Amino acid sequence: MLWFWKGLKSIAETDGPKKSGSRGTAYLSRTFSTEDTVIFTGFPTFNKTTPMKSTLLVISLLVALGGNAQSILFVNDNDLFPGNTDSVLTCLSMTTYGSTIDQWNIPDSGGVYPPDTYLDGFDLVIWYCSTDGAGLALWDGSAAGNNDLIDYIITGKPLWIIGVDALFQIYGTAPDAISAGDFAYDYMGVENYNAQSYGDDGSLGVDIVERLTGVPTTFPTAMTWIFPTHWWVDGVTSRAGALDMYQMGPTGYVLYGEVCMLDFFDSGNRVMSTFFDPALFASMDTCLNFMQGGIDYLLGGGAAVAENATAVDLEVYPNPASQSVTFTLSSGPSELRSIVIRDLSGRELVRKEVEGKKVQLDCENFASGTYLYVAESEDGIEFKGKLVVE
């Protein structure tokens, strides 16, 4: 089906001067009239001359193929182009997770971002920055990052950061080394911020991004854009242990081989970072396949895992605890196989092989504070969360 997108300006990479970062300002000259029209296969029609409020739309045209048990939070940290947010939300609503996605819109919330106590209620958080390179709650004003978001990460649940120019706000124009103690280094797994398309390629922009070896084939092989090229895509060097997922292309492009998406798993923490904007993909099919593939990947295989998860629930009580805590599988035939408890630094305090649906652990010798638990059932399902000891 062909759709018309009116008001292309709202989904452009920018329509004038870029916001200033902490160490530099870059400018674009590419602009589009709000009356420009581009025809492409994909996104439904919205009149972007009057920006829509970025809420998750359940439209009769969009059939949510529900059935996944995992809960997902989409955090919109983009106050420049609401049309981009709408585009990604439309894609998400068409995935098999569409009925399980909630949204927190930071611009509509007066700049307030979700606290860790709210984030902890979700199995996956998608933090979307679009092309916004300034004022991001992702950083909360510091290279050390947003403490509430860090508290969520260290529970072991996955975070997916999506955004062009996310690094620009803190590090300015590339290149720059990133140090231990910075959120980008410690949690995103970025060692060096190398270059940006357009800014460091002779004002060309990147034509295509290409999937790398070792990345699941559920992700699209290569992706192009509604524009001839994509501007301000970040190229980085990842830390040891990260999986490089996409690179800039094609062969012959001056920034060919620069990594622009990676997955970093360290000490139980999981952050996947995408430095291009799915709102600018050339088709709805590409956006849908990319978002579906990303969620399946982070949640451990998609619907099959989710169906297993619906059969088993874990209860942890009392929580807060003082002398002992009980882990109980409240439904299903499965039994517990192991329980691991770590402190917030990731140091393992307890690892116990267990049997049965109900297990009690002694915690009277624990110092007061917050701990992380991972309980695994005999059929391989992991339950992760926080345990508070008083």
C-alpha positions in Angstrom: 0.0 0.0 0.0 1.2 3.5 -0.8 0.8 6.3 1.7 1.4 10.0 1.4 3.3 11.8 4.1 2.5 15.5 4.3 4.6 18.0 6.2 8.0 16.3 5.8 9.6 19.0 7.8 8.4 17.4 11.0 10.3 14.2 10.4 13.4 15.8 9.0 16.8 15.3 10.7 16.7 19.0 11.5 15.2 22.1 10.0 17.9 24.6 10.9 20.6 25.2 13.4 21.4 22.2 15.6 21.1 22.8 19.4 24.4 23.4 21.1 26.1 20.6 22.9 28.5 21.0 25.8 31.5 21.4 23.5 30.5 22.5 20.1 27.7 23.5 17.7 27.1 22.2 14.2 24.7 23.4 11.6 22.6 22.0 8.9 21.4 23.7 5.8 18.9 21.1 4.5 15.3 22.1 5.0 12.0 21.0 3.6 8.8 23.0 3.2 5.9 21.7 5.2 4.1 21.5 1.9 6.7 19.1 0.4 5.3 15.6 -0.2 7.2 12.4 -0.5 5.6 9.1 -1.6 7.0 5.9 -0.1 5.8 2.5 1.0 5.1 2.6 4.7 3.9 5.1 7.2 0.3 6.2 7.4 -0.9 9.7 6.7 -0.6 12.3 9.5 -0.9 16.1 8.9 2.3 17.2 10.6 1.7 20.9 10.1 -0.2 20.5 13.4 2.0 18.2 15.5 0.2 15.4 17.2 0.6 14.7 20.8 3.0 11.7 21.0 0.8 9.0 22.6 0.6 5.4 21.7 -2.2 5.2 19.2 -4.4 2.2 19.0 -5.9 2.8 15.5 -8.4 0.5 13.7 -5.9 0.4 10.9 -3.3 -1.1 13.2 -3.9 -4.7 14.3 -2.0 -5.3 17.5 -0.9 -8.9 17.4 -0.8 -9.3 21.1 0.2 -12.4 23.1 3.6 -11.5 24.6 3.6 -11.3 28.4 6.6 -8.9 28.8 5.8 -5.3 29.7 7.6 -2.6 27.7 8.0 1.1 28.4 8.7 3.5 25.6 10.2 6.7 27.0 10.1 9.7 24.6 13.0 12.0 25.2 12.5 13.9 21.9 11.0 17.4 22.1 12.1 18.6 18.6 10.2 16.4 16.1 7.1 14.8 17.5 6.4 13.3 14.1 9.5 11.1 14.5 8.1 9.8 17.8 4.7 9.1 16.2 6.4 7.1 13.4 8.3 4.8 15.8 5.2 4.4 18.0 3.3 3.4 14.9 5.9 0.7 14.2 5.9 -0.5 17.7 2.1 -0.8 17.8 2.3 -3.2 14.8 4.7 -5.5 16.4 3.6 -8.6 18.4 4.3 -6.5 21.5 1.9 -3.7 20.6 -0.6 -4.3 23.3 2.1 -4.5 26.0 3.7 -1.2 25.4 3.2 1.8 27.7 4.6 5.3 27.1 6.2 8.0 29.2 6.4 11.3 27.3 9.0 13.5 28.9 8.1 16.7 26.9 4.4 16.3 27.7 5.4 15.7 31.4 7.1 19.0 31.7 10.5 17.6 31.4 10.0 15.0 34.2 11.5 11.6 33.5 10.3 8.3 34.9 11.8 7.4 38.3 13.5 4.1 39.0 10.5 2.8 41.0 8.4 3.2 37.9 11.0 1.9 35.4 11.5 -1.3 37.6 8.0 -2.4 36.7 8.9 -3.1 33.1 10.8 -5.9 31.5 12.3 -3.6 28.8 12.7 0.1 28.5 13.1 1.7 25.1 14.6 5.2 25.5 14.0 7.2 22.3 15.9 10.5 21.6 15.3 10.7 17.8 17.5 13.5 16.4 17.5 15.6 19.6 21.1 16.5 20.6 20.4 18.7 23.6 18.5 18.8 26.9 18.1 15.0 27.0 16.9 13.5 30.2 19.0 10.5 29.2 22.0 12.3 30.7 20.2 14.4 33.3 22.9 17.1 32.7 26.0 15.0 33.4 28.3 12.6 31.6 27.7 10.3 34.6 24.2 9.8 33.4 20.7 9.6 34.8 20.8 7.9 38.2 17.2 6.6 38.0 18.0 4.9 34.6 21.2 3.4 36.1 19.2 2.0 39.0 17.0 0.3 36.4 19.9 -1.0 34.4 21.6 -2.7 37.4 18.5 -4.8 38.0 19.7 -6.7 35.0 16.7 -5.8 32.8 17.6 -4.6 29.2 17.6 -1.0 28.1 17.5 0.1 24.4 18.7 3.6 23.7 17.8 5.0 20.2 19.0 8.3 19.0 21.1 10.3 16.6 23.2 12.9 18.3 22.8 11.3 21.8 26.5 11.6 22.3 26.7 15.1 20.9 25.1 16.7 23.9 27.9 15.6 26.2 30.9 15.2 24.0 30.2 17.8 21.3 31.7 17.2 17.9 33.7 14.0 17.3 36.2 12.6 17.8 36.5 12.1 21.6 37.7 9.4 24.0 35.1 8.3 26.6 36.3 7.6 30.1 35.4 5.1 32.8 32.9 6.7 35.1 30.9 8.1 32.1 27.5 6.5 31.4 28.5 6.0 27.8 31.5 3.9 28.8 30.2 2.1 31.9 26.8 1.1 30.6 26.6 1.7 26.9 30.0 0.1 26.2 31.4 3.0 24.1 35.1 3.5 24.3 35.6 6.1 21.6 33.2 8.5 19.8 34.8 8.6 16.4 32.8 10.5 13.8 29.4 11.6 12.6 27.9 11.2 9.2 27.6 14.5 7.3 29.7 16.3 9.9 32.8 14.2 9.2 32.3 12.8 5.7 32.5 15.9 3.6 28.8 16.8 4.0 27.6 13.6 2.4 25.6 11.6 5.0 25.5 7.9 5.2 23.6 6.0 2.4 23.1 2.7 4.3 23.8 0.8 7.5 24.7 -2.8 7.3 24.2 -5.7 9.7 27.4 -7.3 11.0 28.4 -10.9 11.4 27.1 -12.5 14.6 23.9 -10.4 14.7 20.6 -12.5 14.6 19.1 -12.7 11.1 15.8 -11.4 12.5 17.4 -8.0 12.1 17.2 -6.5 8.6 20.3 -7.0 6.5 20.7 -3.4 5.5 18.6 -0.2 5.9 18.2 2.9 3.8 16.3 6.2 4.4 13.4 8.3 3.3 16.2 10.8 2.5 19.0 10.1 0.1 21.3 9.9 3.2 21.1 10.0 6.9 22.9 12.9 8.7 24.6 12.9 12.2 24.7 9.1 12.7 27.3 8.5 15.3 30.3 6.1 14.6 31.9 4.6 17.7 34.5 2.1 18.9 33.0 -0.3 21.4 34.5 -1.8 24.5 35.7 -5.3 24.7 32.8 -7.7 25.3 30.3 -5.7 23.2 28.6 -7.0 20.1 28.9 -4.6 17.2 25.6 -4.9 15.3 25.5 -2.4 12.4 28.1 -0.4 10.6 28.0 2.5 8.1 28.2 1.7 4.5 28.5 1.0 1.6 32.1 0.0 0.7 33.9 3.1 -0.5 32.1 5.5 1.8 34.6 7.6 3.8 33.2 6.4 7.1 32.6 2.8 6.0 33.0 0.3 8.9 32.1 2.8 11.6 30.0 1.0 14.2 26.6 2.7 14.7 24.8 0.1 16.8 26.0 -2.2 19.6 24.9 -4.4 22.4 26.9 -4.3 25.7 26.4 -6.9 28.4 28.5 -6.4 31.5 28.1 -7.8 35.0 24.5 -8.6 34.3 23.8 -5.2 32.9 22.4 -5.0 29.3 22.2 -1.9 27.1 21.7 -1.9 23.4 22.5 1.5 21.7 21.3 2.5 18.2 22.9 5.7 16.8 20.5 6.1 13.9 16.8 6.9 13.8 14.3 4.2 12.8 11.8 7.0 12.1 13.8 7.8 9.0 13.8 4.3 7.5 12.7 4.1 3.9 9.7 1.9 4.6 7.3 0.8 7.3 8.3 -2.8 6.7 11.9 -2.0 7.5 10.9 -0.1 10.7 8.6 -2.9 11.8 11.1 -5.7 11.2 13.8 -3.7 13.0 11.8 -2.9 16.1 10.3 -6.4 16.2 13.8 -7.9 15.9 15.3 -5.7 18.5 12.6 -6.5 21.1 12.7 -10.2 20.4 16.5 -10.1 20.8 16.5 -8.2 24.1 13.7 -10.2 25.6 15.3 -13.5 24.7 13.5 -14.9 21.6 10.1 -13.4 21.4 6.8 -15.1 21.6 8.0 -18.6 22.5 9.8 -17.3 25.6 6.8 -15.1 26.5 4.4 -18.0 26.3 6.5 -19.9 28.8 6.7 -16.8 31.0 3.0 -16.5 31.3 2.8 -20.0 32.8 5.0 -19.1 35.8 4.9 -16.2 38.2 7.4 -15.6 41.0 6.5 -14.1 44.3 9.2 -12.7 46.6 8.1 -11.9 50.2 8.4 -10.2 52.5 10.1 -7.4 50.5 11.4 -5.4 52.4 12.8 -8.3 54.4 14.7 -8.4 57.7 15.5 -12.0 58.7 14.5 -14.2 55.7 12.9 -13.9 52.3 10.8 -16.5 50.5 10.8 -17.2 46.7 7.7 -18.9 45.5 6.6 -20.0 42.0 2.9 -19.4 42.3 1.7 -21.2 39.2 2.7 -23.8 36.6 4.5 -27.1 37.0 8.0 -25.7 37.0 10.3 -25.6 40.1 13.1 -23.3 41.1 16.6 -24.4 40.2 18.9 -21.6 41.5 18.9 -18.2 43.3 21.7 -15.6 43.0 21.8 -12.5 45.1 24.2 -9.6 44.3 24.9 -6.2 45.8 24.5 -3.1 43.6 28.1 -3.2 42.5 27.4 -6.6 41.0 29.4 -8.6 43.7 27.9 -12.0 44.2 26.8 -12.6 47.8 24.7 -15.8 47.5 24.5 -18.5 44.9 22.3 -21.4 45.9 21.2 -24.5 44.0 17.6 -25.2 45.1 14.7 -27.6 44.5 11.0 -27.0 44.8 8.4 -24.3 44.2 9.1 -22.6 47.5 12.5 -21.6 48.8 13.4 -19.6 51.9 16.8 -17.8 52.2 18.3 -16.3 55.4 19.2 -12.6 55.0 19.6 -11.6 58.7 23.4 -11.1 58.2 22.9 -8.7 55.2 23.5 -5.1 55.8 20.5 -2.8 55.3 20.2 -1.8 51.7 19.1 -2.8 48.2 20.2 -6.1 46.5 19.5 -7.7 43.2 18.2 -11.3 42.8 18.1 -13.6 39.9 16.0 -16.7 40.4 16.0 -19.4 37.6 13.4 -22.1 37.1 14.2 -25.6 36.0 13.0 -24.8 32.5 15.4 -21.9 32.2 13.2 -18.9 32.8 15.0 -16.2 34.8 13.2 -13.8 37.2 15.1 -10.6 38.1 14.4 -7.9 40.6 15.3 -5.9 43.7 15.3 -7.1 47.3 15.3 -4.6 50.0 16.7 -5.6 53.4 15.9 -3.5 56.5 
